[in-house]
Amino acid sequence: MRATLMYGAGDVRVEDVPDSAIEQPTDALVRVTASCVCGSDLWPYASMKPEDGPARMGHEFIGIVEDTGSEVTTVKRGDLVVAPFAISDNTCEFCREGLHTSCAHPQAGFWDGEPEEGGQAEAVRVPLADGTLVKLPVAADSALVPSLLTLSDVLGTGYHAAVAGGVDERTRVTVIGDGAVGLLAVLSAKRLGAEQIILMGRHEARTDLGRAFGATDVVSARGEEGVEAVRELTGGHGTHAVLEAVGHMSAYEQALGVVRPGGVISRVGVPQYEEAPIGFGSLFRHNIRLAGGPAPARAYIEELMPDILDGVIEPGKVFDATTDLDGVPAGYQAMADRKSLKVLIKP
């Protein structure tokens, strides 16, 4: 079978690899029908050392179950399923609390930490299939597939940012970042009823989509100028919640500049820094809380899926390019160059 491997920074290849197969009684074998490139894939694409590769890529996918281990009971051959980006048993104490990214099962973890499997491929062996996979009530060629694919990561991550930030109908929100997660954080804040949603981004095509998703205001300026613009839009106080979907220290500092006293900074952009100011002069002095983390996407799938099936939301609009496996290396480059927002892969 064919799969995507990253050999180092800027070096993505699609190669023949051994066929995935059932290894444990709790496994399922899934033939991938849709996957995508994630913004978080661009971090290793920019910095991965050759000695750390090659690594199988892809942690967002939909596919058809081809085979199951003897202990799998919730999905069967022929089912169309979506896999969240974290492998979990959905039964441990952390999963029962909706924290699937901290699942206590020994086989739990993230797809990018599974060296022999990845979603940007023709097939995937899925550990803990009963807990990880969710059956989809549509056909593989449904027009809803792009939106349902966002349940694997970017919609769940944007929604987690809003939930962790305590967004509701009384909340003013700033979203930092106009990538797919930031845009779906806008959609999520709108779904939760936020009265004002300020999107901080500077790419017009993306911020236009942000407005379509529910942003009431767009601020293209960065740094102090951007902070002042947000404060001007909020009577000088800033917003109750800041959803940080970038991961750079500059984005965190911007979040600190626009959060109001008593507010929440909710971080879901994978942090590319080790330290952030949290002392008296930053968070403590004004009772500002720091929240967020890796989104337990599995916890949100059943909640969000009906809105997609009913056409209430269309998160699949974040996909602005489609390719087959041969085009994946070019898809990475297009996203790195900001020519594409998010690339959909149809193997």
Stockholm file with secondary structure:
# STOCKHOLM 1.0

chainA/1-347         MRATLMYGAGDVRVEDVPDSAIEQPTDALVRVTASCVCGSDLWPYASMKPEDGPARMGHEFIGIVEDTGSEVTTVKRGDLVVAPFAISDNTCEFCREGLHTSCAHPQAGFWDGEPEEGGQAEAVRVPLADGTLVKLPVAADSALVPSLLTLSDVLGTGYHAAVAGGVDERTRVTVIGDGAVGLLAVLSAKRLGAEQIILMGRHEARTDLGRAFGATDVVSARGEEGVEAVRELTGGHGTHAVLEAVGHMSAYEQALGVVRPGGVISRVGVPQYEEAPIGFGSLFRHNIRLAGGPAPARAYIEELMPDILDGVIEPGKVFDATTDLDGVPAGYQAMADRKSLKVLIKP
#=GR chainA/1-347 SS CEEEEEEETTEEEEEECCCCCCCSTTCEEEEEEEEECCGGGHHHHHHCCGGGCCEECCCCEEEEEEEECTTCCSCCTTCEEEECSEECCSCSHHHHTTCGGGCCSTTCEEGGGCTTCCSSBSEEEESSHHHHCEECSSCTTCTTHHHHHGGGTHHHHHHHHHHHTTCCTTCEEEEECCSHHHHHHHHHHHHTTCSEEEEECCCHHHHHHHHHHTCSEEECCCHHHHHHHHHHHTTTSCEEEEEECSCSHHHHHHHHHHEEEEEEEEECSCCCCSCCCCSTTTTGGGTCEEEECSCCHHHHHHHHHHHHHTTSCCGGGGCCEEECGGGHHHHHHHHHTTSCSCEEECC
#=GC SS_cons         CEEEEEEETTEEEEEECCCCCCCSTTCEEEEEEEEECCGGGHHHHHHCCGGGCCEECCCCEEEEEEEECTTCCSCCTTCEEEECSEECCSCSHHHHTTCGGGCCSTTCEEGGGCTTCCSSBSEEEESSHHHHCEECSSCTTCTTHHHHHGGGTHHHHHHHHHHHTTCCTTCEEEEECCSHHHHHHHHHHHHTTCSEEEEECCCHHHHHHHHHHTCSEEECCCHHHHHHHHHHHTTTSCEEEEEECSCSHHHHHHHHHHEEEEEEEEECSCCCCSCCCCSTTTTGGGTCEEEECSCCHHHHHHHHHHHHHTTSCCGGGGCCEEECGGGHHHHHHHHHTTSCSCEEECC
//
